[in-house]
Amino acid sequence: MEPIIQTERLSHIYSAGTPFEHGALVDVDFTAYRGEYLGIIGHTGSGKSTLIQHLNGLLKPTSGRVLFEGKDIWESKERTRQTRFQVGLVFQYPEYQLFEETVYKDIAFGPGNMGLEPDEIDRRVRQAAQFVGLKEETLEKSPFELSGGQKRRVAIAGVIAMEPSVLILDEPTAGLDPVGVESILGNIHDYHVAKNATIIIVSHSMEEMARTVDRIVVVNDGKIPFSGAPREVFAHGDELERMGLGVPAMTRVFHRLRAMGVDIDPSVYTIQQARDAILAKLGKAVV
């Protein structure tokens, strides 16, 4: 797979040279690949939010480099500016960042800053609205008239309208009901498929990670102790628990079965995998 965004020995120190100095990232090597659906997990204060803010140039490294398509994003002001358009970042609770008079203007804000022609801005606004499930008539409403879930869709559409190659979302489903969660995840998946975009999701929900991402990166104490496919990462159940992270419910059940002496693969993390593993075990027992 082709790397699209990377860090090399990335370190970040907050309040350097003061009594409040804190090393948030320490020599982090991170890679996301073109078209990948990647998850990042870590407890509060682990450094994961600092990491994603480096990926589109919101923070500048204390040391190390951030590369987008093989080039240092800080090599020039123009390079940094273009990276911010190509690496879109949606913060947690993005609905609190809406500010324009209408939904249309809010979504159009990013493309407008890119210097695009009005016709192209209009195309992007309407396409982004479709991706997140906003109806045509909603575009002329004030964003402050909308429900919390709709506001979040507007905020995500505002980033999608810039058509980034990499879309980073920090806890995109936080505070939503189950229907809202599935809807937002579906919207993100649609953009991923339509644009072959790299998606990076930060989440505390192990169940969401288990069923949506191709690979998981674990951040702990400013470092990346391990990463891999969900099955590989959730096999480190005890380590994840010590880091203050959980594992999917199915994984916990199978780890307990294993601890009770049942000869079964403990790296199961979805209901379908659990079903298959149990049927396979029963079939083996019958034989």
Residue pairs with C-beta under 8 A, 6 or more apart in sequence:
1 33
1 34
1 35
1 36
2 33
2 34
3 31
3 32
3 33
3 34
3 67
3 70
4 32
4 33
4 34
4 36
4 68
4 69
4 165
4 166
4 198
5 31
5 32
5 55
5 66
5 67
5 68
5 69
5 87
5 166
5 198
6 29
6 30
6 31
6 32
6 66
6 67
7 28
7 29
7 30
7 31
7 51
7 54
7 55
7 61
7 64
7 65
7 66
7 67
8 29
8 64
8 65
8 67
9 27
9 28
9 29
9 63
9 64
9 65
10 25
10 27
10 28
10 29
10 30
10 51
10 54
10 61
10 63
10 64
10 65
10 66
11 23
11 25
11 26
11 27
11 28
11 61
11 62
11 63
11 64
12 23
12 24
12 25
12 47
12 50
12 54
12 59
12 61
12 62
13 21
13 22
13 23
13 24
13 62
14 20
14 21
14 22
14 23
14 24
15 21
15 22
16 62
23 222
24 47
24 50
24 222
25 47
25 50
25 51
25 54
25 222
25 223
26 221
26 222
26 223
27 64
27 223
28 47
28 51
28 64
28 222
28 223
28 224
29 224
30 51
30 217
30 224
32 38
32 55
32 166
32 198
32 200
33 198
34 165
34 196
34 198
35 196
35 197
35 198
36 198
36 199
36 214
36 215
37 192
37 198
37 199
37 201
37 212
37 213
37 214
37 215
38 198
38 199
38 200
38 201
38 213
38 214
38 215
38 216
38 217
39 200
39 201
39 202
39 203
39 209
39 212
39 213
39 215
39 216
39 217
39 230
40 48
40 51
40 52
40 200
40 201
40 202
40 203
40 216
40 217
40 219
41 48
41 202
41 203
41 204
41 206
41 209
41 216
41 217
41 218
41 219
41 245
42 48
42 218
42 219
42 220
42 243
42 245
43 220
43 243
43 244
43 245
46 219
46 220
46 221
46 222
46 243
47 219
47 220
47 221
47 222
47 223
48 202
48 219
49 170
49 202
50 59
50 222
51 219
52 89
52 168
52 170
52 200
52 202
53 59
53 89
54 60
54 61
54 66
55 66
55 87
55 89
55 166
55 168
55 200
56 73
56 83
56 84
56 87
56 88
56 89
56 166
56 168
57 66
57 73
57 74
57 80
57 83
57 84
57 87
58 84
58 89
60 74
61 74
65 72
65 74
66 72
66 73
66 74
67 73
68 83
68 86
68 87
68 166
71 79
72 79
73 79
73 80
73 83
74 80
85 110
85 114
85 162
85 164
86 164
86 165
86 166
87 164
87 165
87 166
87 168
88 159
88 160
88 162
88 164
88 166
88 167
88 168
89 159
89 168
89 170
90 155
90 156
90 159
90 167
90 168
90 169
90 170
90 172
91 97
91 170
92 170
92 171
92 174
93 152
93 171
93 174
93 175
94 152
94 155
94 156
95 143
95 148
95 151
95 152
95 154
95 155
97 155
98 106
98 143
98 144
98 151
98 154
98 155
99 106
100 106
100 109
100 143
101 142
102 139
102 140
102 141
102 142
102 143
103 129
103 134
103 138
103 139
103 140
103 141
103 142
103 143
103 146
103 154
104 125
104 139
104 140
106 143
106 154
106 155
106 158
107 125
107 128
107 129
107 139
107 154
107 157
107 158
107 161
108 121
108 122
108 124
108 125
108 161
109 158
110 158
110 159
110 161
110 162
111 120
111 121
111 124
111 125
111 161
111 162
112 121
114 162
116 124
124 161
124 162
124 163
125 139
125 157
125 161
126 136
126 139
127 161
128 157
128 158
128 160
128 161
129 135
129 136
129 138
129 139
129 157
131 157
131 160
131 187
131 190
131 191
131 194
132 153
132 154
132 156
132 157
132 160
132 187
133 153
133 183
133 187
134 150
134 153
134 154
134 157
138 146
138 150
143 151
143 154
146 154
148 175
148 176
149 176
149 180
149 183
149 184
152 172
152 176
152 184
153 184
153 187
156 169
156 172
156 184
156 187
156 188
159 167
160 167
160 191
163 195
164 197
165 195
165 197
165 198
166 197
166 198
166 199
166 200
167 188
167 191
167 192
167 197
167 198
167 199
167 200
168 200
168 201
168 202
169 188
169 199
169 200
169 201
169 202
170 202
171 202
171 203
171 204
172 184
172 185
172 188
172 201
172 203
173 180
173 181
173 184
173 185
173 203
173 205
173 208
176 184
181 208
185 208
185 212
188 199
188 201
189 212
191 197
191 199
192 199
201 208
201 209
201 212
201 213
203 209
206 234
206 245
206 246
206 247
206 248
206 251
206 269
207 248
207 249
209 216
209 230
209 248
210 230
210 234
210 248
210 250
210 251
210 269
210 270
211 270
213 230
214 229
215 227
215 228
215 229
215 230
216 227
216 228
216 229
216 230
216 233
217 224
217 227
218 224
218 225
218 226
218 227
218 233
218 236
218 240
218 243
218 245
220 243
225 239
225 243
226 233
226 236
226 239
227 233
230 269
231 267
231 269
232 267
233 240
234 240
234 247
234 248
234 251
234 267
234 269
235 266
235 267
237 247
237 251
237 252
237 255
237 266
240 246
240 247
241 247
246 252
247 255
247 269
248 269
248 270
250 268
250 269
250 270
250 271
250 273
250 274
251 266
251 267
251 268
251 269
253 274
254 264
254 265
254 266
254 267
254 268
254 274
254 277
255 266
257 264
257 266
258 264
258 266
262 281
263 281
264 277
264 278
264 281
265 277
268 274
268 277
